[in-house]
Amino acid sequence: MTTMTEASMPRMTIETEVPASARTVKPLQDLEVAVKVRDVNLFYGDKQALFDVNLNIPRGHVVAFIGPSGCGKSTLLRCFNRMNDLVDICRVEGQIEIDGRNIYDRSVNVAQLRRRVGMVFQKPNPFPKSIYENVAFGPKVNGMKGNLDDAVEQALRGAALWDEVKDRLKASALGLSGGQQQRLCIARAIAVDPEVVLMDEPCSALDPIATARIEDLMQEIKTEYTIIIVTHNMQQAARVSDRTAFFTTEVNPESDTRTGLLVEYDTTEKIFSNPSDERTENYVTGRFG
């Protein structure tokens, strides 16, 4: 009986079923860049959590961050709206540019930055207010001038939720299903008309039907927003994203600490069918991670 060595095993791939923009993804150099990451290193005190990250995220695309737990995916995501500022021992070196301006420049107004860069978290977190007040909160805080009712309706339509809630806008948002709550959080994020929407494992707490609705929604709204999603679901990354960045961890044997680093960043089709780095292939085929 012959045994099959790892070298002789057939290449395993995850099907990239075509939905994301029909997989006609232009070269990066031909695209307008929404977010530019240059030589980013991140530290928690003396511990380095991210090492020398460089990548360009094109406007109007869905970009997925994948990799094992602890590799810095969510940490990097939170850099884009400076949520890591809330961690006293966190320090970021390098540059992250949005529209050509380094968002870590001291002159940047962080509140205005977070209006331009919306965030949807892992678990739905609607405010304990009405559906209407959840969506209206951002425009009110930002001193929106104009018809607030129209703004709420537009955001709910953008999140594919309007038809389900239009007759109960005064009802508590906490009475919605989990999938509806997550779409409400997306509506709340886009109500202030951001340029970039960050999604940190937005479907991990949802059932398959609700997950499919969120994935369809990402495809619908990506023409208006740049979307960056962190996900542990390989099939989801393959379905929804135009480009994928694979991160992994390196272990320092002396201190037993782990540092996240970007291994490979390319079109999603290439990452899942013909990656350039063996570490990427081992991860997406399930041999590692």
C-alpha positions as CSV (number, residue, x, y, z in Angstrom):
1,M,0.0,0.0,0.0
2,T,1.5,3.3,-1.1
3,T,1.2,6.4,1.1
4,M,0.8,9.9,-0.3
5,T,3.4,12.4,0.9
6,E,2.5,16.0,1.6
7,A,4.5,17.1,-1.5
8,S,2.5,14.8,-3.7
9,M,-0.9,15.7,-2.3
10,P,-3.2,17.5,-4.8
11,R,-3.6,21.2,-4.3
12,M,-6.7,22.0,-2.2
13,T,-8.5,25.2,-2.9
14,I,-11.6,27.0,-1.6
15,E,-13.9,27.8,-4.4
16,T,-14.2,31.5,-5.1
17,E,-17.7,31.3,-6.5
18,V,-17.5,34.5,-8.6
19,P,-20.0,36.8,-6.8
20,A,-17.5,39.5,-5.8
21,S,-17.6,41.8,-8.8
22,A,-17.5,38.8,-11.1
23,R,-13.9,38.5,-10.2
24,T,-12.8,41.1,-12.7
25,V,-10.4,42.8,-10.3
26,K,-8.1,45.4,-11.8
27,P,-4.4,45.6,-10.9
28,L,-3.8,47.8,-7.8
29,Q,-1.8,50.3,-9.7
30,D,-4.9,51.1,-11.9
31,L,-7.1,51.8,-8.9
32,E,-7.7,54.8,-6.7
33,V,-6.4,54.1,-3.2
34,A,-8.7,54.7,-0.3
35,V,-6.4,53.6,2.6
36,K,-2.7,53.4,2.4
37,V,-0.7,51.6,5.1
38,R,3.0,52.3,5.3
39,D,5.5,50.6,7.6
40,V,3.0,50.2,10.4
41,N,4.3,48.7,13.6
42,L,2.1,48.5,16.7
43,F,3.1,47.9,20.3
44,Y,1.3,47.2,23.5
45,G,3.9,48.4,26.0
46,D,7.1,46.6,25.2
47,K,5.3,43.9,23.2
48,Q,5.1,44.3,19.4
49,A,1.7,43.1,18.1
50,L,2.1,44.1,14.4
51,F,5.3,44.2,12.4
52,D,6.0,46.4,9.3
53,V,2.6,46.2,7.6
54,N,2.3,47.7,4.1
55,L,-0.7,47.6,1.8
56,N,-3.0,49.7,-0.3
57,I,-6.8,49.3,0.0
58,P,-8.6,50.4,-3.2
59,R,-11.7,52.6,-3.1
60,G,-15.0,50.8,-3.8
61,H,-13.7,47.3,-3.0
62,V,-14.3,44.7,-0.3
63,V,-11.0,43.7,1.3
64,A,-10.8,40.8,3.7
65,F,-8.3,40.2,6.5
66,I,-7.8,36.6,7.3
67,G,-5.4,34.6,9.5
68,P,-5.2,32.7,12.8
69,S,-6.3,34.2,16.1
70,G,-3.8,36.7,17.5
71,C,-2.2,37.7,14.2
72,G,-3.3,41.3,14.5
73,K,-6.2,41.4,12.0
74,S,-8.6,43.2,14.3
75,T,-5.8,45.3,15.8
76,L,-4.9,46.7,12.4
77,L,-8.6,47.2,11.6
78,R,-9.0,49.3,14.7
79,C,-6.0,51.5,13.6
80,F,-8.1,52.8,10.7
81,N,-10.4,54.8,13.0
82,R,-7.9,55.1,15.8
83,M,-9.9,53.0,18.3
84,N,-6.5,51.8,19.6
85,D,-6.1,55.2,21.1
86,L,-8.4,54.0,23.8
87,V,-5.7,51.6,25.0
88,D,-3.3,53.5,27.1
89,I,-0.3,51.2,26.5
90,C,-0.8,51.1,22.7
91,R,1.6,52.8,20.4
92,V,1.5,53.0,16.6
93,E,4.5,53.8,14.4
94,G,4.4,54.4,10.6
95,Q,1.7,56.0,8.6
96,I,-1.9,55.2,7.6
97,E,-3.2,57.6,5.0
98,I,-6.9,58.2,4.1
99,D,-7.3,60.6,1.1
100,G,-3.5,61.2,1.2
101,R,-3.5,62.5,4.9
102,N,-1.8,60.6,7.7
103,I,-4.6,59.9,10.2
104,Y,-2.1,59.8,13.0
105,D,-1.0,63.3,12.5
106,R,-1.5,65.4,15.6
107,S,-3.7,67.8,13.8
108,V,-6.3,65.2,12.9
109,N,-9.7,65.5,14.6
110,V,-10.4,62.0,15.8
111,A,-14.1,62.5,16.1
112,Q,-14.3,63.7,12.5
113,L,-12.1,60.7,11.4
114,R,-14.6,58.3,13.0
115,R,-17.4,59.9,11.1
116,R,-15.5,59.2,7.9
117,V,-14.5,55.6,9.0
118,G,-17.5,53.7,10.3
119,M,-17.3,50.6,12.4
120,V,-19.5,47.5,12.7
121,F,-18.6,45.1,15.5
122,Q,-18.6,41.4,16.0
123,K,-21.8,41.3,18.0
124,P,-24.7,43.6,17.2
125,N,-24.7,46.5,19.6
126,P,-27.8,48.6,19.0
127,F,-28.5,51.4,21.5
128,P,-31.4,50.8,23.9
129,K,-33.4,53.2,21.9
130,S,-35.9,53.1,19.1
131,I,-35.0,51.9,15.6
132,Y,-35.3,55.5,14.4
133,E,-33.2,57.0,17.2
134,N,-30.4,54.4,16.6
135,V,-30.0,55.5,13.0
136,A,-30.6,59.2,13.7
137,F,-28.0,59.4,16.4
138,G,-25.0,60.0,14.2
139,P,-26.6,62.7,12.0
140,K,-27.8,64.5,15.1
141,V,-24.5,64.4,16.8
142,N,-22.8,65.7,13.7
143,G,-25.2,68.6,13.4
144,M,-26.8,67.4,10.2
145,K,-28.8,70.0,8.4
146,G,-31.7,68.8,6.3
147,N,-34.6,66.3,6.6
148,L,-33.7,63.7,9.4
149,D,-36.5,61.4,8.4
150,D,-35.1,61.2,4.9
151,A,-31.6,60.5,6.2
152,V,-33.0,57.7,8.4
153,E,-34.9,56.1,5.6
154,Q,-32.0,56.3,3.2
155,A,-29.7,54.6,5.7
156,L,-32.2,51.9,6.4
157,R,-32.7,51.3,2.7
158,G,-28.9,51.2,2.2
159,A,-28.8,48.5,4.9
160,A,-31.7,46.6,3.2
161,L,-33.8,46.9,6.4
162,W,-36.3,49.6,5.5
163,D,-39.1,47.3,4.3
164,E,-38.9,45.2,7.4
165,V,-39.0,48.1,9.9
166,K,-40.7,51.0,8.2
167,D,-44.0,50.5,10.2
168,R,-42.3,50.2,13.6
169,L,-39.6,52.8,13.6
170,K,-40.6,53.9,17.2
171,A,-40.2,50.3,18.5
172,S,-37.1,49.3,20.5
173,A,-34.2,48.2,18.4
174,L,-33.6,45.5,21.0
175,G,-36.7,43.7,19.7
176,L,-35.1,43.0,16.3
177,S,-33.6,39.7,15.5
178,G,-29.8,39.3,15.6
179,G,-29.4,39.7,11.8
180,Q,-31.7,42.7,11.8
181,Q,-29.8,44.3,14.7
182,Q,-26.6,43.8,12.7
183,R,-28.1,45.5,9.6
184,L,-29.4,48.2,11.9
185,C,-25.8,48.8,13.1
186,I,-24.7,49.0,9.5
187,A,-27.4,51.5,8.8
188,R,-26.2,53.5,11.9
189,A,-22.7,53.4,10.5
190,I,-23.6,54.6,7.0
191,A,-26.1,57.2,8.2
192,V,-23.2,59.7,8.6
193,D,-22.1,59.0,5.0
194,P,-18.6,57.5,5.8
195,E,-15.9,56.8,3.2
196,V,-14.8,53.5,4.7
197,V,-16.8,50.9,6.7
198,L,-14.9,48.5,9.0
199,M,-16.5,45.2,9.9
200,D,-14.9,43.1,12.6
201,E,-16.3,39.5,12.1
202,P,-19.8,41.0,11.6
203,C,-21.4,37.6,11.0
204,S,-19.8,35.4,13.6
205,A,-22.9,35.6,15.9
206,L,-25.4,35.1,13.1
207,D,-27.2,32.2,11.5
208,P,-26.5,31.2,7.9
209,I,-29.6,33.1,6.6
210,A,-28.7,36.3,8.4
211,T,-25.1,35.9,7.3
212,A,-26.2,35.6,3.6
213,R,-28.2,38.8,4.0
214,I,-25.1,40.7,5.4
215,E,-22.9,39.3,2.6
216,D,-25.4,40.3,-0.1
217,L,-25.5,43.8,1.5
218,M,-21.7,44.2,1.3
219,Q,-21.9,43.6,-2.4
220,E,-24.7,46.1,-2.8
221,I,-23.0,49.0,-0.9
222,K,-19.4,48.6,-1.9
223,T,-19.9,50.9,-4.9
224,E,-20.5,53.7,-2.3
225,Y,-18.1,52.6,0.5
226,T,-14.8,50.9,0.8
227,I,-15.3,47.9,3.1
228,I,-12.7,46.2,5.2
229,I,-13.8,43.0,6.9
230,V,-12.0,40.7,9.4
231,T,-13.3,37.2,9.2
232,H,-12.3,33.7,10.3
233,N,-14.7,32.2,7.7
234,M,-12.6,31.3,4.7
235,Q,-15.7,30.7,2.6
236,Q,-17.0,34.1,3.5
237,A,-13.8,35.8,2.5
238,A,-13.9,33.9,-0.8
239,R,-17.5,34.9,-1.4
240,V,-17.5,38.6,-0.6
241,S,-14.1,40.1,-1.0
242,D,-12.2,41.4,-4.1
243,R,-8.9,41.3,-2.3
244,T,-7.6,39.3,0.6
245,A,-4.7,39.9,3.1
246,F,-3.4,36.9,4.9
247,F,-1.7,37.6,8.3
248,T,0.1,35.1,10.5
249,T,2.1,35.2,13.8
250,E,5.8,34.8,14.4
251,V,6.8,33.5,17.8
252,N,9.9,34.8,19.6
253,P,11.4,31.7,21.2
254,E,13.2,33.8,23.8
255,S,10.2,35.7,25.2
256,D,7.4,33.4,24.0
257,T,5.6,36.4,22.5
258,R,3.8,36.5,19.2
259,T,4.0,39.3,16.6
260,G,1.5,39.6,13.7
261,L,2.8,40.2,10.2
262,L,1.3,40.4,6.7
263,V,2.3,37.4,4.7
264,E,0.5,38.0,1.4
265,Y,-2.0,40.5,-0.1
266,D,-3.5,39.9,-3.5
267,T,-6.8,39.3,-5.4
268,T,-9.0,36.9,-3.5
269,E,-9.1,34.5,-6.4
270,K,-5.3,34.2,-6.3
271,I,-5.0,34.0,-2.6
272,F,-7.4,31.0,-2.5
273,S,-6.4,29.2,-5.7
274,N,-2.8,30.0,-6.3
275,P,-1.1,31.8,-3.4
276,S,2.5,32.8,-3.7
277,D,3.5,31.9,-0.1
278,E,3.5,28.4,1.3
279,R,2.2,29.7,4.6
280,T,-0.9,31.2,2.9
281,E,-1.6,27.9,1.1
282,N,-1.2,25.9,4.3
283,Y,-3.8,28.2,6.0
284,V,-6.4,28.4,3.3
285,T,-6.3,24.6,2.8
286,G,-6.7,23.9,6.5
287,R,-3.2,22.4,7.0
288,F,-2.5,25.2,9.5
289,G,-4.5,27.4,11.7
